[in-house]
Amino acid sequence: MQPTIHDHIITFGEFVLHPDTGELYRRGHRLKAGPQQITFLTFLAENEGKRIAKEIIEDRLWPEGRPTKNRLNVLVSSVWSLLGDTNRSRRKYIASLGREGYCFIHPVSGNRVIINDQKAEEYFRAGKHYLDKRQESGLRDSALLFKKAIDCDPSHALAWVGLADANIMMAIHCMVAPEEAFSRARSAALEALKVQPNLPEALTSIGWVHLCYERDWHAANSAFDSALRAIPDYYFAYNGQALLEIAMGRIAESVSSMQTAHTYRAISVPLDALLCHTLYLARRFTESVETGMRVVEFSPTSSIAHASLALGLLQLGRFSEALLHFDTARIHSNDSRVYLGFWGYACALLGKRLQAESVLRRLTDLPSHQYVPSYFAGLIHLGLDDRQQSLEWLARACDERSHWILFLNADPIFDRLRDDGRFKALLRKSGIEDTNTRQRGTGLLAR
């Protein structure tokens, strides 16, 4: 198979521009850029440091005739927004020279990237696009696309990593039993390491398996550290590190890790929502709600954003708002098990017993070949004030090695159980020690 060579890959700052395919990435995340934005960026970047007159730019963008008045100005403004280059007095990438035109002022590097199979690369990028959204509706699609990339090119290490991460996310979304999903994730990550030893992204995936399924804190920490030494700005490693710190009771550190992840990938609704959730776990409820409000305003259809916001609202006693956001999360996820479970818990907690019991039946009366999300069954029983049933279902989730068990240590929802010996036994069984004693009672629902 002859390799395909991409002549035009332009790198500047946090961005990678692919003129041939019309794609722009910021730290690995594809941005929504239109054809004219790509053409404009490419033209200026290829002429880095040169003053380009407006007339020349217009001829390149609109060769069939002069554009309407201010059309170029509108396009340039949209590109500034796309790049986050909005400070007029301190432009980082494209400077305006008034009537004389524009100049690309950031250092640019161009290189040639050899791709073993063009189709494999296309499948990989499409899979990454779905995976980055972290929505159940796209996770199976992302896994299928990564498999297609691997079928085209078995040596595509990052496609193996994508397949591993898609399985990790499917376990987190309760789409597949943890044992099955994390086993697949481990196998895919190991295949990536066979192709490219010490690949940081693959080490990160292995770290997630160590953390979520094997509960090997030391191995997880070592994997994340190794990845971050190689790629200091790899957001998914910081995300994993934050979850590890939550499980270990180092809540303040987890907030710092999520803030770092957010810094390195500021345009990411899932990371914004996870920062909201981490602030909630740190009992910083007002900050959590403020963050969540900004996220849902920016992305009103994000289920993870609405659910994270709702958890903080519950603790602030804003019950009707919380229920509304849980319901919105459920609707936009098409009744996925996670968000249906959260909504069922809120219904139970707020006295809507019939709805809560209906959700409970939907989650537990699944066909034998489908995964029953034990954690969320336990959560709804807790909302119904059925402590015995709640602990039994949480014990099942613990035995299944559900990723959600990692939050038992920190989540204010479980404060009412912390003095129960059976709950303490669950923490010990999962390798978690209850280090949150000093924080008990700080949430409204803990009383």
N, C-alpha and C positions, 0 to 999 in steps of 0.2 A: 504493500500500500504506500503510495507516494504521499509525503507530508504536504499539508497545505500551509503556505506561508502568508501570514498577515503582515503586509508592509507598513501599515499605518496603525500603530498603537502609540498614542501620545499621552504622556504622563506629566501632570503638573500638580504640585501640592498633594491634596488628598484624592485627586481625581485621576481616572484613567478613561481616555476617550478612544473609542473604536469607530473611526470614520467609515470603514467599509461596511459595518453592520448597523451603523447609526445608533450606537449605544454609548451611554455615559455612566460611569460607576463612581461612587464615592465610598471609599474604604470597603469595596466589595459589594456594595448595595446599589442596584441599578436604579437610576433616577428616570423620571418621566420627562424625556426630552424629545421635542418635535424635530422633524427633518431640517427646518430652517435654523433652529437653535444649534443643531449639530454642525451644519454647514458653516454657520457664522463662527462658532468656536474653533472648528478645524482651520478655517482660513486665517483667523487671527493667530492661533497657536503656532501654525506653520510659519508665521511671519513675526515670531516673538521679537519684541524690542523695536519693531518698525512702526512708523506712523502710517496708518492706512486711511486714506481719504474716504469720506462717506460715499462719494460717487463710485469709487472702485468697489466698495462693499456692496452697494446696491446693484451694480452691474453683475457681480458674482451671484447674488441671491435672487435677483429678478432679471435674468438676461433678456426676457421678451419685452421688457418695457419698464419705464420708471414707476416705482411704487407710489401709492397714495401718500399724502403728506403725513409725517410722523410715524409711518409704519416701521421704519428702521429704529426709531427711538423706542417704540413699544417693544420691539424684538430685543433690543439691547437690555431694556429694563427687565424683561423676563429672564434673560440669561444671568444678569446680576443676581436676581432672586434665586435662580436655580443653584448658583454657586455659593449663595450666602454672602455675596460681595456687595452688600448694601450700604456700607458706610461711605458716603460721598467723599469725605475728607481723607479716607485711608483705604482706597481700593487695593485689593490684593492681586487681582488677576487681569481685569480689563479697565484701563484708564480712559476717561473721556478727554479728548483734546479740543472740545468745543466744536467750532466749525471745521477744524482741521481733521476731524475723524476720531479714530480710536487706536489704542495700542495695547497689545498683550504684554503685561509687565512682569509676569511671574516666570521664573526659569522653567523651561520645557525640555523634556527628554523624549526622544522617539526611538523605538526599537523594533526589531523583527522577532515575532514570536512564532515558533514552529509548533503547529498543532497536528498531531498524528492523524486526526480524522475530523474534518470540518463538521460533519453531522453530529458527531459525539459532542463537540463543543457547543453546538446549538442546543442539543438536548440538555446538556449540563447547565447552561445559563437559564434555560426555561425552568428547569427543576429548582435551581437556586432562587429564582424569582418567587415561585410558590412557597418554598420552604421559609423564606425570610418573612413572610406574612404571618406565620405561626397560627394559621387558621385551619381547623379540621377539614374544611371543604377542599383545601388545596394540598394537604399532606400526602394523601394517597397518590394524587397526580404527580407530586414532586418525586415520590419514590419510584413511580413507573418511568418518569423521565430520566432519572439517574440510572435505572436499570438499562434503558435504551442506550444511554451514553456508554455504559460499560459494555453492552453487546457490540457496539460499534468499535470501541477501543478499550479493551480490558486493562490497558496500562494507564488509563486516565485516573490518577490517584485521587484527585479532588472529587470525581464522581463517586468513588467509593466512600469518601468522607461524607458527601451529600446523602448517600443512601444510609449511612450510619446515623446521621443527624435526623433524617426523616423518621427513622424508626424510634429514636429517642423521643422525638416530639409526639409520635403516635402513642407511645407509652404514657407520656405526660397527659395527653388528651383522653386517656382511657379508651382509646380505640382498639387497642390490642392488649392482651395480658402482658404484664411486665416481663415475665420469664421469656416469652416468645420475642417480644420487641427488643429487649436489651440483648438477648442472645444474637439476634440478627445484627444489631448495632455493633456489637463486639466483633463479629465475624467480618463485617464490612470494613471496619476501621483497621483490623489486622491485615486485610487485603491491601488497603491503602499503604500500610507500612511495608508490606512486601515490595510494592512498586517503588516506594520512595521512603527509605528508612528515616526515622526521626522527623517525619513530616509533622509540623506543629499542629495543623488542623486535625490530623488523625490522633495525635496524642491527646488533644482536647476531647475528642469524642470518647476515647478510652477513659479519660478522666470522668466524664459524665456517667459512664457505665460503672466505674469504681464507686462513684458517689451514690447514684440513685438506686442501683440494684445490689451491688456487692457490699455497700456500706463500709468500704475501706477508706477511711479518711486520709490516712497517710499516702496511699497510692494515688488517690484523687488529687491531693495537694501537690504531690510530686509531678503528676502529669500536667496540671495547670501551670505550675512554675516553669517546667521545661518549655511548654508552648509559649509562654509569655517572654521567656528569655530570647526566644527566636523571633517572635512577633510581638513586640511590646504593646501594640495597640489592638490585639485580637480580642474583640468584644465578647465573643462566645466563651472564651476562657475566663474573662472577668465575670461573666454571667454565672458560670459554673462555680467560680471561686466564691461568689456571693452566696450561692445556695449552700455550699459547704460551710461557710461561716454561720449561716442561719442554723443549720443542723447542729453545729458545735456550740451554739449559744452566743456567738460573737456578733451580736446584732448590729452594733455600731459599725463594726468593720464591714459588715455586709452592705450597709448603706453606702459606705465609701466605695466599695467595689462596683456596685451598680452605678454610682455616679460616674466612676471612671469609664465603665462600659458605655454609658450614655455620652460621655465626652468624646469618645472615639467613634461613636456612630450616632450623632445627634439627630439624624433624620430617620428615626425608627420608632414607629408607634408601639410595637411590642416591648421594646426596651423602656420607653417612656412609661408604659403601663406597669412593667415590672419594678421600676423605680418607685412608682406610686404604691405598689404592693409591699415593697421592702420598707418604705417609710411607715406603712400601716403596722407591719410586724415589729418595728422599732417603737411602737406606741406614739409615734409622731403623727397623730390622726389629722390634725388641722393641716399640716404640710402635705400629708398624703391626699387629702381631699382637694386641696388647691392644685396639686400636680395632676390629679385625676380629672378635674374639671377642664384643665387646659388640654389634656389628651383627647377627651371625648368631643371637645369643641373642634379640635383639629381633625379628628377621625370619628365621626358620629356612628359609624357602623362597626367599630372595633369591639368585639365581645370581651376580650381580655381587659380593655380599658374600662368598660362599663362595670365589669365585675370587680376589678380592683378598686375603683372609686366607691362602689356600693359597700364594700367591707369597711372602709373608713367612715362612711356616712352612718352605718349601723352603730359604730362605737361613739359617734357624736350625738346619737339619739335622733337623727333625722331619718326616721323609719320609712315614711312614705316615699321619700326620694330614693332611699336605698332599694326598696322593693321595685321601684320603677326601673332603676338601672340594672338590677339583676334580671328583670323581665326583658329588658332591651337586649342584654347580653344573650339570654336564651333564644330570643327571636332571631337575632342576627347570626347565631351559630346553628340555626335550624335544629334546635333542641339537642345539641351535642350533650353528651353525658356529664361533662364537667359543669357547663353553665346551667343545664337543667338541674343538676345537683345543688348548685349554689342557690338557685331560685327556690327549690324545694325547701332548703334549709331556712331561707328567709321567710317563706310562707309559714313554716312550722313555728318559727320563733315569734312571729307577729300574729299568731292566733288563727291563721288560715289553715286549719287542720285538714279539711277535705282536700284542698289543693296539694298540701304536703304529702298526704297519704297516697294521692293519685300519682304523684311524681315517684314516690317510693316504690309503688307497684311497677311503674314503667322501667325503673332502673334495676329491679331485682327479678322481674318475671321475664327475663330475656331468654331466647333459645340457648340451648346448652353450648352451642359453638361460639356464642358471643360472650365477651368479657363483662362480668357484672362489677361495676365500680364500687367495691366494698367501702372505700373511704367515704364516698358521698352518701351511701346508705347509712353509715355511722353518723355522719354529719346531720342528716335529716332526723334521725332518731334523737340526737342530742337536742335539736331544736324542739322536738316534741316532748322533751324532758323525760325520755325513756333511757335512763343511764345504762341499765343493764344491756339492752339491745345495742346501744351506741358502742359500748366497750367491746361487745362481741364482734360487731362488724369492723371496728377499728383493728381488733386483733387479727381478723382475716386479712385486712389490708396490709398489716405488718407481715404476716406470713407470706403474702404474695409479693412482698417487697415493692409495694406501690411507692412511687416517688413522693406522693402527697404526705406520707408519714413523716417526711423530713420536717414538716411544718408544725408537728405536734409540740415541739420544744418552744416555739415562739408565738404561735397564733393565739391572740386573746380569746378566740372562740372557745378554747379548751381550758380557760382559767378555772371554770367551775369543776373540772375534773382533777385538778392538780394535786389535791389532797387525797385522792383515792389511790389506794395501794395498787389496784389493778392497772390504773393508768401509768403509775410510776414503773410498773413491771413492763408495760409496753415500750416505754422509753428505753429502759435498759436492754430489752430484747432487740431493739433496733439500733443499739449502740449509741443511743442518745441519752444524755444526762440532763435533768431539768435544772438549768442554770438561770431560769427566769423568776425565781422566787421573789426577788426584790421588786419585780414589776407587776406582781399580781394585784388586781384591783384597780389598775390604772385606767381600764376601759369601763365605759358605762355599763356594758352587759356583764361585767364581772361581778357586779354587786348583787 
